[in-house]
């Protein structure tokens, strides 16, 4: 009832802005996750190993800070809205070009450029949404906004199950060009951030940015460490999980798609609930409690002997992992200095992605190290060990950091 009340309290501009930012992030995630479903057939077509093809994920994550920096500065200098539209068109084009990659090298180039676009979207969308929404609604809508990521995963799982068996992996990336249509909606319905308009342009923009970084460098380093742990845990529970289901548990394409849809629903529910509760009980407290729950769930998530228990473990694991991510948009925007809110949260987030970019490769190498009977990679142990270490790190970093819940923009 409280969620319904908060949604009804939004005016037309606030609703349109939130819907656009949510869809921008959801479709961005959709484009990213398409590749994670088809690592094995793509590796086969390009004559590489699964571990080598995983570098296509790594290079996307590694280039996201570049996009966050470029588009974030554009957002702080010229407003959130126009740079957001440019960014969406750019990453949609790179996704389309991925479908026509003639070889492994060209694939990596297109995924790197796609990473630039993906990195720019989150910071612009999150700052535009959080600056437009009323303060008391931020927790709930932060959770919903961030779960655009899992709505994208859900969309990717569904499209994979429908398109791939008939048309192959290249057709998936053609469908991935759809986000460009969103620009029409933003152009017609979404106004500029009221906080940015009130703030106006600094007389010397670059001098202002430099001064802010000098004063807040320690906070910036802390947020980067926080987001490194967040990203490592998130990608550690997602990027190689479909490979684990297919290669180690022997699930078919249809079964993997259904399982992906189920745990994506869990992630969406968790993100909305935890984001909402953080408005009442605090950002850091909810981060610590939720991550502790994810540690408890590791055995059911990858070691469950029965498929039903494995599915339940996947649902609950993503409920907690993406649940805690529901706090990220509001927490980073509240910690950010107002003059660089277009750059600071997005750049910190994407630098965390950079430092966590080797997640899929590390897990693949761990799986190859452990091995199961018959000499096949033990993805279960690789995923479990990596997730345990990153979860403990996230708890420690969150516990020692600051919080500015309810900060006025």
C-alpha positions, 0 to 999 in steps of 0.5 A: 500500500505504501508503494502504491501511495508513493507512486501515486504521489509522483506528478506526470514529469516524475513518472515519465522520467522514472519510466524512461530511466528504468527502461534505459537501464533495463534495455542496456542490461538486456543487451549485455546479458544476451552474450552470457547465454551464448558463450559456448556456441559463440566460442565454437563458431569463433574457434576459441575456448569458453574461457577466451570467449569470456574476455568479451564480457571482461572487455565490456566491463573494463570499458564501462568506466570510459563511458561513465567518465565521458557521458557523465561529464557531458551530463554535468556540463550540458544536462542529463537528458541529451547525453542520455539519448546519445548514449542509448543510440550509441550502445544500440548501434554497437549491439547491432554490429556485434551480430555481424562480427566476422571473427573473434577480434572484431567481436572484442572491438564491438563489445569494447565500444558497447561497454563505453555506451553501457557505462554511460547509461547508468550514471545519467539515468540514475542521477536524472531519476534520483534528482527528479523524484521526491526524497521520501520515495527514493528508497523504493524507486531506487530498488525498482530502478536498479532492478531494471538490470534484472528485468533486462536479464529476464527479457534476455532469458525469454528472447534467448529461449525463443530466438536462439533455437530457431535463428542462432546467436547472431539474431539475438544481437539484431533484436538487441538494437531495439533500445534505440526506439526509447530515444523517441519517448525521452525526446517527447516526454522527459524534461531535464533534471530540476536539480541540474537546472537549479544548479546551473552551469559553473562559471569554470566547469573544469576548475569546479570539477578539479576542486571537488575531486581534491576535496572528496578524493577519499570518499571517491576511493571508498565508493570505488572499493564498495562498487568493486565488491558489489560488482564482483558479487553480482557478476560472480553469481550471474555471468557463469551461472548459465554455463554451470547449468548447461555444462555441469548440470546438463540443462537444455536451452529451454530449461536454462531459459526457464531457470533464468526467468525464475531467478530473475523474478527473485532478483526483481522482488528482492531489489524492490523490497530491500530498496524500500526497506533501506529508506526506513532502516538505513542503507548500510544496515540493509546491505550487511544483513542482505549479504549475510543471507546470500552467504547462507544460501550458497550451498542451495544455489550451486550444490543442491542435488535436486533440480527443484532445490537448485531452482529455489536456491537460484531464486533466493540467491538473486533475491538477496544479491540483486536485493542489495543492489536495489540500494545502490542508485540512491546510496551513491547519489546521496553520497555524491557531491551535487556539482558532479552527480552526473559523473561521480556515481556512474564513474565510481560504479563503472570503475568498480566494474573495471576492477571486477571485470575478470570475474567470469574468467577467474571463475572459469579458471577456478572451475578448471582448477577444481575439476569433477570426476571425468576431468570436467571443470567444476563450476559449482566450486568455482562460483561458490568460492568466488561468491563467498570471498566477495560477499565477506569483502562487501560486508566489511567495506559497507560496515566502515563507510558513510551514509547520507540517507535522506540528503536533500538535492 
